[in-house]
Amino acid sequence: MMEKSSLTADDIAAMIARQVEDNELYLLPHKRERNLWRLQRLFPAWFAKK
C-alpha cells in the first residue's frame, strides 16, 4: 500500500509536525481513511455492522 501511495516519508513527517503543533490527536493522511473515520464517528452502529 505504501508503495502505491503518493505520500513520501517526508510528507508524513511534515504532517506529523503540523499535527503536534496544532495539538491534534489523529493523523489520517489518506482521503479514504479520513472518510472511513468520519463514517465511524457519524454512524457507529452502522459502521460496527460492516
C-alpha distance matrix in Angstrom:
0.0 3.8 5.4 5.3 6.4 10.2 10.9 12.1 13.3 16.7 15.7 14.5 17.7 19.8 18.5 19.4 22.7 23.5 22.7 25.0 27.7 27.6 27.7 24.7 23.3 19.8 17.0 14.5 13.0 11.2 13.7 12.5 12.7 16.0 17.4 16.7 18.3 21.2 21.7 22.0 24.5 26.5 26.6 26.1 28.1 26.3 22.9 24.1 25.2 21.7
3.8 0.0 3.8 5.4 5.0 8.3 8.1 8.6 9.6 13.0 12.4 11.4 14.4 16.6 15.9 16.7 19.8 21.0 20.5 22.6 25.2 25.6 25.8 23.1 22.0 18.8 15.6 13.8 11.7 10.8 14.0 13.8 13.6 16.3 18.4 18.2 19.2 22.1 23.2 23.4 25.4 27.7 28.3 27.7 30.1 28.6 25.0 26.3 27.8 24.5
5.4 3.8 0.0 3.8 5.5 8.2 9.2 9.2 11.1 14.2 13.9 13.8 16.6 18.6 18.4 19.6 22.4 23.5 23.5 25.6 28.0 28.5 29.0 26.5 25.6 22.4 19.1 17.1 14.7 13.5 16.3 16.2 16.6 19.3 21.1 21.1 22.5 25.2 26.1 26.6 28.7 30.8 31.3 31.0 33.2 31.4 28.0 29.4 30.5 27.1
5.3 5.4 3.8 0.0 3.8 6.6 8.8 10.3 12.9 15.6 14.4 14.6 17.9 19.3 18.5 20.3 23.2 23.7 23.6 26.2 28.3 28.4 29.1 26.3 25.6 22.1 18.8 16.3 13.7 11.7 13.9 13.7 14.9 17.5 18.8 19.1 21.0 23.3 24.1 25.0 27.2 28.9 29.4 29.5 31.6 29.5 26.3 28.0 28.9 25.4
6.4 5.0 5.5 3.8 0.0 3.8 5.3 7.6 10.3 12.7 11.0 11.1 14.6 15.8 14.9 16.8 19.6 20.0 20.0 22.7 24.7 24.7 25.6 22.8 22.4 19.0 15.5 13.1 10.2 8.6 11.3 11.9 12.7 14.9 16.6 17.4 18.7 20.9 22.2 23.2 25.0 26.8 27.7 27.8 30.3 28.5 25.2 27.1 28.4 25.0
10.2 8.3 8.2 6.6 3.8 0.0 3.8 6.6 10.1 11.4 9.3 10.7 14.0 14.3 13.9 16.5 18.8 18.8 19.5 22.3 23.8 23.9 25.3 22.8 23.0 19.8 16.1 14.0 10.5 9.4 11.6 13.3 14.5 15.8 17.7 19.1 20.2 21.9 23.6 24.9 26.3 27.9 29.2 29.7 32.4 30.6 27.4 29.7 31.1 27.7
10.9 8.1 9.2 8.8 5.3 3.8 0.0 3.8 6.8 8.0 5.8 6.9 10.2 10.8 10.4 12.8 15.1 15.4 16.2 18.7 20.3 20.7 22.0 19.7 20.0 17.0 13.3 11.9 8.3 8.7 11.7 13.6 13.9 14.9 17.5 18.8 19.2 21.1 23.3 24.1 25.2 27.2 28.8 29.0 31.9 30.5 27.2 29.2 31.0 27.9
12.1 8.6 9.2 10.3 7.6 6.6 3.8 0.0 3.8 5.3 5.1 6.4 8.7 10.0 10.8 12.5 14.4 15.6 16.7 18.6 20.2 21.3 22.5 20.7 20.9 18.4 14.7 14.1 10.8 11.9 15.2 17.0 16.8 17.9 20.7 21.8 21.9 24.1 26.3 26.8 27.8 30.1 31.7 31.6 34.6 33.3 29.9 31.6 33.6 30.6
13.3 9.6 11.1 12.9 10.3 10.1 6.8 3.8 0.0 3.8 5.4 5.1 6.1 8.7 9.9 10.5 12.3 14.4 15.2 16.5 18.5 20.0 20.8 19.3 19.3 17.2 13.7 14.0 11.4 13.3 16.9 18.5 17.5 18.6 21.8 22.5 22.1 24.5 26.9 26.9 27.7 30.4 32.0 31.5 34.6 33.8 30.2 31.6 33.9 31.1
16.7 13.0 14.2 15.6 12.7 11.4 8.0 5.3 3.8 0.0 3.8 5.4 5.0 6.2 8.6 9.8 10.6 12.4 14.2 15.4 16.6 18.5 19.8 18.8 19.5 17.8 14.4 15.1 12.4 14.7 18.0 20.2 19.4 19.8 23.1 24.2 23.6 25.6 28.4 28.6 29.0 31.5 33.5 33.2 36.5 35.7 32.3 33.9 36.3 33.6
15.7 12.4 13.9 14.4 11.0 9.3 5.8 5.1 5.4 3.8 0.0 3.8 5.5 5.2 6.3 8.7 10.0 10.8 12.4 14.4 15.6 16.7 18.3 16.8 17.7 15.7 12.0 12.3 9.2 11.6 14.5 17.1 16.5 16.6 19.8 21.3 20.7 22.4 25.2 25.8 26.1 28.4 30.5 30.5 33.9 32.9 29.6 31.5 33.9 31.1
14.5 11.4 13.8 14.6 11.1 10.7 6.9 6.4 5.1 5.4 3.8 0.0 3.8 5.4 5.0 6.1 8.6 9.9 10.4 12.3 14.2 15.2 16.1 14.4 14.7 12.6 9.1 9.8 7.4 10.4 13.7 15.9 14.5 14.7 18.2 19.2 18.2 20.4 23.2 23.2 23.6 26.2 28.2 27.9 31.2 30.5 27.1 28.7 31.2 28.7
17.7 14.4 16.6 17.9 14.6 14.0 10.2 8.7 6.1 5.0 5.5 3.8 0.0 3.8 5.4 5.1 6.2 8.7 9.8 10.6 12.4 14.3 15.2 14.3 14.9 13.7 10.7 12.5 10.8 14.0 17.2 19.4 17.8 17.8 21.4 22.3 20.9 23.0 26.0 25.8 25.8 28.6 30.8 30.2 33.7 33.3 29.9 31.3 34.0 31.7
19.8 16.6 18.6 19.3 15.8 14.3 10.8 10.0 8.7 6.2 5.2 5.4 3.8 0.0 3.8 5.4 5.1 6.3 8.7 10.0 10.7 12.4 14.2 13.6 15.1 14.1 11.1 12.9 10.9 14.2 16.9 19.7 18.4 17.7 21.2 22.7 21.2 22.8 26.0 26.2 25.8 28.4 30.8 30.7 34.3 33.9 30.6 32.4 35.2 32.9
18.5 15.9 18.4 18.5 14.9 13.9 10.4 10.8 9.9 8.6 6.3 5.0 5.4 3.8 0.0 3.8 5.4 5.2 6.1 8.6 9.9 10.6 12.1 10.6 12.1 10.6 7.6 9.3 7.8 11.4 13.8 16.6 15.1 14.1 17.7 19.2 17.5 19.0 22.3 22.5 22.0 24.6 27.1 27.0 30.6 30.2 27.0 28.9 31.7 29.5
19.4 16.7 19.6 20.3 16.8 16.5 12.8 12.5 10.5 9.8 8.7 6.1 5.1 5.4 3.8 0.0 3.8 5.4 5.0 6.1 8.6 9.8 10.3 9.3 10.1 9.4 7.1 9.9 9.6 13.3 16.0 18.3 16.0 15.3 19.0 19.9 17.8 19.7 22.9 22.5 21.9 24.9 27.3 26.7 30.3 30.3 27.0 28.4 31.5 29.6
22.7 19.8 22.4 23.2 19.6 18.8 15.1 14.4 12.3 10.6 10.0 8.6 6.2 5.1 5.4 3.8 0.0 3.8 5.5 5.2 6.2 8.7 9.9 10.2 11.9 12.1 10.4 13.4 12.8 16.5 19.0 21.5 19.5 18.4 22.1 23.2 21.0 22.5 25.9 25.6 24.7 27.5 30.2 29.7 33.4 33.5 30.4 31.8 35.0 33.1
23.5 21.0 23.5 23.7 20.0 18.8 15.4 15.6 14.4 12.4 10.8 9.9 8.7 6.3 5.2 5.4 3.8 0.0 3.8 5.5 5.1 6.2 8.5 8.5 11.2 11.3 9.8 12.5 12.0 15.6 17.4 20.3 18.5 16.7 20.3 21.9 19.6 20.5 24.1 24.2 22.9 25.4 28.3 28.3 32.1 32.1 29.2 31.0 34.1 32.3
22.7 20.5 23.5 23.6 20.0 19.5 16.2 16.7 15.2 14.2 12.4 10.4 9.8 8.7 6.1 5.0 5.5 3.8 0.0 3.8 5.5 5.1 6.0 5.0 7.4 7.8 7.0 10.3 10.9 14.6 16.3 18.8 16.4 14.6 18.2 19.4 16.7 17.8 21.4 21.1 19.7 22.4 25.3 25.0 28.7 29.0 26.1 27.7 30.9 29.4
25.0 22.6 25.6 26.2 22.7 22.3 18.7 18.6 16.5 15.4 14.4 12.3 10.6 10.0 8.6 6.1 5.2 5.5 3.8 0.0 3.8 5.4 5.0 6.2 8.0 9.7 9.7 13.4 14.2 17.9 19.9 22.1 19.5 17.9 21.5 22.4 19.5 20.8 24.3 23.5 22.0 25.0 27.8 27.1 30.8 31.5 28.5 29.7 33.1 31.8
27.7 25.2 28.0 28.3 24.7 23.8 20.3 20.2 18.5 16.6 15.6 14.2 12.4 10.7 9.9 8.6 6.2 5.1 5.5 3.8 0.0 3.8 5.5 7.8 10.8 12.6 12.4 15.8 16.2 19.9 21.5 24.1 21.9 19.9 23.3 24.6 21.8 22.5 26.2 25.8 24.0 26.6 29.7 29.4 33.1 33.8 31.0 32.5 35.8 34.5
27.6 25.6 28.5 28.4 24.7 23.9 20.7 21.3 20.0 18.5 16.7 15.2 14.3 12.4 10.6 9.8 8.7 6.2 5.1 5.4 3.8 0.0 3.8 5.4 9.0 10.9 11.4 14.4 15.3 18.8 19.8 22.4 20.2 17.7 20.9 22.4 19.4 19.7 23.4 23.1 21.0 23.4 26.6 26.5 30.4 31.0 28.5 30.1 33.5 32.3
27.7 25.8 29.0 29.1 25.6 25.3 22.0 22.5 20.8 19.8 18.3 16.1 15.2 14.2 12.1 10.3 9.9 8.5 6.0 5.0 5.5 3.8 0.0 3.8 6.5 9.4 10.9 14.3 16.0 19.4 20.6 22.7 20.0 17.8 21.0 21.8 18.5 19.2 22.7 21.8 19.7 22.4 25.5 24.9 28.6 29.7 27.1 28.3 31.9 31.0
24.7 23.1 26.5 26.3 22.8 22.8 19.7 20.7 19.3 18.8 16.8 14.4 14.3 13.6 10.6 9.3 10.2 8.5 5.0 6.2 7.8 5.4 3.8 0.0 3.8 5.9 7.7 10.9 12.9 16.1 17.1 19.0 16.3 14.0 17.2 18.0 14.8 15.5 19.1 18.3 16.3 19.1 22.1 21.6 25.4 26.2 23.5 24.9 28.4 27.4
23.3 22.0 25.6 25.6 22.4 23.0 20.0 20.9 19.3 19.5 17.7 14.7 14.9 15.1 12.1 10.1 11.9 11.2 7.4 8.0 10.8 9.0 6.5 3.8 0.0 3.8 6.9 10.0 12.8 15.7 17.0 18.2 14.9 13.3 16.4 16.4 13.0 14.4 17.6 16.2 14.6 17.9 20.4 19.3 23.0 24.0 21.2 22.2 25.7 24.9
19.8 18.8 22.4 22.1 19.0 19.8 17.0 18.4 17.2 17.8 15.7 12.6 13.7 14.1 10.6 9.4 12.1 11.3 7.8 9.7 12.6 10.9 9.4 5.9 3.8 0.0 3.8 6.3 9.5 12.1 13.4 14.5 11.2 9.8 13.2 13.2 10.0 11.9 15.0 13.9 13.0 16.3 18.5 17.7 21.4 21.9 18.8 20.1 23.4 22.1
17.0 15.6 19.1 18.8 15.5 16.1 13.3 14.7 13.7 14.4 12.0 9.1 10.7 11.1 7.6 7.1 10.4 9.8 7.0 9.7 12.4 11.4 10.9 7.7 6.9 3.8 0.0 3.8 6.0 9.1 11.2 12.7 9.8 8.8 12.6 13.1 10.8 12.8 16.0 15.5 15.1 18.1 20.3 19.8 23.3 23.3 20.0 21.6 24.6 22.8
14.5 13.8 17.1 16.3 13.1 14.0 11.9 14.1 14.0 15.1 12.3 9.8 12.5 12.9 9.3 9.9 13.4 12.5 10.3 13.4 15.8 14.4 14.3 10.9 10.0 6.3 3.8 0.0 3.8 5.7 7.6 8.9 6.2 5.6 9.4 10.0 8.5 10.8 13.5 13.6 13.9 16.5 18.4 18.3 21.7 21.1 17.8 19.7 22.4 20.2
13.0 11.7 14.7 13.7 10.2 10.5 8.3 10.8 11.4 12.4 9.2 7.4 10.8 10.9 7.8 9.6 12.8 12.0 10.9 14.2 16.2 15.3 16.0 12.9 12.8 9.5 6.0 3.8 0.0 3.8 6.7 8.9 7.6 7.4 10.8 12.2 11.6 13.4 16.1 16.7 17.2 19.4 21.3 21.5 24.8 23.8 20.5 22.7 25.0 22.5
11.2 10.8 13.5 11.7 8.6 9.4 8.7 11.9 13.3 14.7 11.6 10.4 14.0 14.2 11.4 13.3 16.5 15.6 14.6 17.9 19.9 18.8 19.4 16.1 15.7 12.1 9.1 5.7 3.8 0.0 3.8 5.6 5.6 6.4 8.8 10.2 10.9 12.6 14.6 15.7 16.9 18.6 20.1 20.6 23.5 22.0 18.9 21.3 23.1 20.2
13.7 14.0 16.3 13.9 11.3 11.6 11.7 15.2 16.9 18.0 14.5 13.7 17.2 16.9 13.8 16.0 19.0 17.4 16.3 19.9 21.5 19.8 20.6 17.1 17.0 13.4 11.2 7.6 6.7 3.8 0.0 3.8 5.5 5.1 6.2 8.7 9.9 10.6 12.4 14.3 15.4 16.5 18.1 19.2 22.0 20.2 17.4 20.4 22.0 19.1
12.5 13.8 16.2 13.7 11.9 13.3 13.6 17.0 18.5 20.2 17.1 15.9 19.4 19.7 16.6 18.3 21.5 20.3 18.8 22.1 24.1 22.4 22.7 19.0 18.2 14.5 12.7 8.9 8.9 5.6 3.8 0.0 3.8 5.5 5.2 6.3 8.7 10.0 10.7 12.4 14.4 15.4 16.2 17.1 19.6 17.5 14.6 17.4 18.7 15.6
12.7 13.6 16.6 14.9 12.7 14.5 13.9 16.8 17.5 19.4 16.5 14.5 17.8 18.4 15.1 16.0 19.5 18.5 16.4 19.5 21.9 20.2 20.0 16.3 14.9 11.2 9.8 6.2 7.6 5.6 5.5 3.8 0.0 3.8 5.4 5.0 6.1 8.6 9.8 10.5 12.3 14.2 15.1 15.3 18.1 16.6 13.3 15.7 17.7 14.9
16.0 16.3 19.3 17.5 14.9 15.8 14.9 17.9 18.6 19.8 16.6 14.7 17.8 17.7 14.1 15.3 18.4 16.7 14.6 17.9 19.9 17.7 17.8 14.0 13.3 9.8 8.8 5.6 7.4 6.4 5.1 5.5 3.8 0.0 3.8 5.5 5.1 6.2 8.7 9.9 10.6 12.3 14.1 14.8 18.0 16.8 14.0 16.7 18.9 16.6
17.4 18.4 21.1 18.8 16.6 17.7 17.5 20.7 21.8 23.1 19.8 18.2 21.4 21.2 17.7 19.0 22.1 20.3 18.2 21.5 23.3 20.9 21.0 17.2 16.4 13.2 12.6 9.4 10.8 8.8 6.2 5.2 5.4 3.8 0.0 3.8 5.4 5.1 6.2 8.7 9.9 10.5 11.9 13.3 16.1 14.3 11.9 15.2 16.9 14.5
16.7 18.2 21.1 19.1 17.4 19.1 18.8 21.8 22.5 24.2 21.3 19.2 22.3 22.7 19.2 19.9 23.2 21.9 19.4 22.4 24.6 22.4 21.8 18.0 16.4 13.2 13.1 10.0 12.2 10.2 8.7 6.3 5.0 5.5 3.8 0.0 3.8 5.4 5.1 6.2 8.7 9.9 10.3 10.8 13.5 11.8 8.8 11.8 13.6 11.2
18.3 19.2 22.5 21.0 18.7 20.2 19.2 21.9 22.1 23.6 20.7 18.2 20.9 21.2 17.5 17.8 21.0 19.6 16.7 19.5 21.8 19.4 18.5 14.8 13.0 10.0 10.8 8.5 11.6 10.9 9.9 8.7 6.1 5.1 5.4 3.8 0.0 3.8 5.5 5.1 6.3 8.7 10.0 10.0 13.3 12.7 9.7 12.1 14.8 13.2
21.2 22.1 25.2 23.3 20.9 21.9 21.1 24.1 24.5 25.6 22.4 20.4 23.0 22.8 19.0 19.7 22.5 20.5 17.8 20.8 22.5 19.7 19.2 15.5 14.4 11.9 12.8 10.8 13.4 12.6 10.6 10.0 8.6 6.2 5.1 5.4 3.8 0.0 3.8 5.4 5.1 6.1 8.4 9.7 13.0 12.2 10.2 13.2 15.6 14.3
21.7 23.2 26.1 24.1 22.2 23.6 23.3 26.3 26.9 28.4 25.2 23.2 26.0 26.0 22.3 22.9 25.9 24.1 21.4 24.3 26.2 23.4 22.7 19.1 17.6 15.0 16.0 13.5 16.1 14.6 12.4 10.7 9.8 8.7 6.2 5.1 5.5 3.8 0.0 3.8 5.4 5.1 5.7 7.4 10.2 8.7 7.0 10.5 12.3 11.1
22.0 23.4 26.6 25.0 23.2 24.9 24.1 26.8 26.9 28.6 25.8 23.2 25.8 26.2 22.5 22.5 25.6 24.2 21.1 23.5 25.8 23.1 21.8 18.3 16.2 13.9 15.5 13.6 16.7 15.7 14.3 12.4 10.5 9.9 8.7 6.2 5.1 5.4 3.8 0.0 3.8 5.6 5.4 4.9 8.2 8.0 5.5 8.0 10.8 10.2
24.5 25.4 28.7 27.2 25.0 26.3 25.2 27.8 27.7 29.0 26.1 23.6 25.8 25.8 22.0 21.9 24.7 22.9 19.7 22.0 24.0 21.0 19.7 16.3 14.6 13.0 15.1 13.9 17.2 16.9 15.4 14.4 12.3 10.6 9.9 8.7 6.3 5.1 5.4 3.8 0.0 3.8 5.8 5.9 9.7 10.3 8.8 10.9 13.8 13.8
26.5 27.7 30.8 28.9 26.8 27.9 27.2 30.1 30.4 31.5 28.4 26.2 28.6 28.4 24.6 24.9 27.5 25.4 22.4 25.0 26.6 23.4 22.4 19.1 17.9 16.3 18.1 16.5 19.4 18.6 16.5 15.4 14.2 12.3 10.5 9.9 8.7 6.1 5.1 5.6 3.8 0.0 3.8 6.2 9.1 9.2 9.0 11.7 13.8 14.0
26.6 28.3 31.3 29.4 27.7 29.2 28.8 31.7 32.0 33.5 30.5 28.2 30.8 30.8 27.1 27.3 30.2 28.3 25.3 27.8 29.7 26.6 25.5 22.1 20.4 18.5 20.3 18.4 21.3 20.1 18.1 16.2 15.1 14.1 11.9 10.3 10.0 8.4 5.7 5.4 5.8 3.8 0.0 3.8 5.7 5.5 6.0 8.6 10.3 10.9
26.1 27.7 31.0 29.5 27.8 29.7 29.0 31.6 31.5 33.2 30.5 27.9 30.2 30.7 27.0 26.7 29.7 28.3 25.0 27.1 29.4 26.5 24.9 21.6 19.3 17.7 19.8 18.3 21.5 20.6 19.2 17.1 15.3 14.8 13.3 10.8 10.0 9.7 7.4 4.9 5.9 6.2 3.8 0.0 3.8 5.5 5.0 6.0 8.8 10.0
28.1 30.1 33.2 31.6 30.3 32.4 31.9 34.6 34.6 36.5 33.9 31.2 33.7 34.3 30.6 30.3 33.4 32.1 28.7 30.8 33.1 30.4 28.6 25.4 23.0 21.4 23.3 21.7 24.8 23.5 22.0 19.6 18.1 18.0 16.1 13.5 13.3 13.0 10.2 8.2 9.7 9.1 5.7 3.8 0.0 3.8 5.4 5.2 6.6 9.1
26.3 28.6 31.4 29.5 28.5 30.6 30.5 33.3 33.8 35.7 32.9 30.5 33.3 33.9 30.2 30.3 33.5 32.1 29.0 31.5 33.8 31.0 29.7 26.2 24.0 21.9 23.3 21.1 23.8 22.0 20.2 17.5 16.6 16.8 14.3 11.8 12.7 12.2 8.7 8.0 10.3 9.2 5.5 5.5 3.8 0.0 3.8 5.5 5.3 6.7
22.9 25.0 28.0 26.3 25.2 27.4 27.2 29.9 30.2 32.3 29.6 27.1 29.9 30.6 27.0 27.0 30.4 29.2 26.1 28.5 31.0 28.5 27.1 23.5 21.2 18.8 20.0 17.8 20.5 18.9 17.4 14.6 13.3 14.0 11.9 8.8 9.7 10.2 7.0 5.5 8.8 9.0 6.0 5.0 5.4 3.8 0.0 3.8 5.4 5.2
24.1 26.3 29.4 28.0 27.1 29.7 29.2 31.6 31.6 33.9 31.5 28.7 31.3 32.4 28.9 28.4 31.8 31.0 27.7 29.7 32.5 30.1 28.3 24.9 22.2 20.1 21.6 19.7 22.7 21.3 20.4 17.4 15.7 16.7 15.2 11.8 12.1 13.2 10.5 8.0 10.9 11.7 8.6 6.0 5.2 5.5 3.8 0.0 3.8 5.4
25.2 27.8 30.5 28.9 28.4 31.1 31.0 33.6 33.9 36.3 33.9 31.2 34.0 35.2 31.7 31.5 35.0 34.1 30.9 33.1 35.8 33.5 31.9 28.4 25.7 23.4 24.6 22.4 25.0 23.1 22.0 18.7 17.7 18.9 16.9 13.6 14.8 15.6 12.3 10.8 13.8 13.8 10.3 8.8 6.6 5.3 5.4 3.8 0.0 3.8
21.7 24.5 27.1 25.4 25.0 27.7 27.9 30.6 31.1 33.6 31.1 28.7 31.7 32.9 29.5 29.6 33.1 32.3 29.4 31.8 34.5 32.3 31.0 27.4 24.9 22.1 22.8 20.2 22.5 20.2 19.1 15.6 14.9 16.6 14.5 11.2 13.2 14.3 11.1 10.2 13.8 14.0 10.9 10.0 9.1 6.7 5.2 5.4 3.8 0.0
